[in-house]
């Protein structure tokens, strides 16, 4: 039986059982409180077709934020789509409405596009709200949605109604670093305030995504669901309201690992420099992380002489990626760690906003494997130059 350390590195590994558990666990948690919950997976978080098909087979919707993502979901056979974002095209915007998909307006231009179709009370048309949190929860200002503070939301709603269309839903997704229960409670309070203030009769409330995944010390799926339920149940008729969720990180972050191998070790000044065949571009493409969860799967230092280990013990030990960038610094090892050339490192919980953001810089897209009951199957081969040049006109 092939072991993970036998796989060609660098590569990603998706733990299928954990991915399935995350999907079912999230759905079950919210359906306990909101039986008609729409589970709409955020494609931008990880758009690997294997992952999307797992979502589709579980009855999930595709949450898309561009025409390209719309066509991807369509090509994979999704019959239920939530269409958000500011990268819609008129063609896909109108097509989505006509097909009965949920469409949340985020720009004034989209309201003008409504002139090209007939009003229909069955259209699932929502509008995104620019949510401003109370001071104690505020981290930054969002650029998305229409602002109720300056009247743009009210003006947009009035224009949509003047065209003969109903507002079916409110979309209040808001990215935060905290991902706390209090954020979702505040989001629900803002939704209630706007529903009453604007005298809206909505069919769905889209609270977006941003939930933590299956990670130790973080809110669990059911805690999020319970917090949303408690925030809404006294003011809204939940029997007639569909809750829309857009999890991404909560589903795909924890089941994905990344393998790379230490290929070189050298001393420069008083530092020991290790170079892997992987790169920070693969596990932190935005270069924002300050730490990683990882395991040394094949630690050859235990077989080396004590003299070799002692020679590096009192030095700073740094792990670098294989790119030519000086800033491709992955991490600093702890003083107790004694890595050696040939060691395989498994970085954990790296499934969100990695594969979709990886640049084809120096190294092309790495292979992706799925682990099922100890067996490994390749669900995306490593890109070669053939994939790179396939759409190129080489000579003109």
Helices and strands as residue ranges (DSSP letters): G 4-6, E 11-15, H 16-33, E 38-42, G 43-45, H 49-57, E 61-66, H 67-75, E 81-87, H 90-98, E 102-105, H 108-113, G 114-116, E 125-130, G 135-137, E 146-147, H 152-162, E 169-171, H 181-197, E 204-208, H 221-232, G 238-240, E 242-245, H 249-252, E 256-268, E 271-276, H 280-283, E 293-298, G 300-303, H 306-313, E 316-320, E 329-332, E 344-348, E 367-372, E 375-380, H 385-389
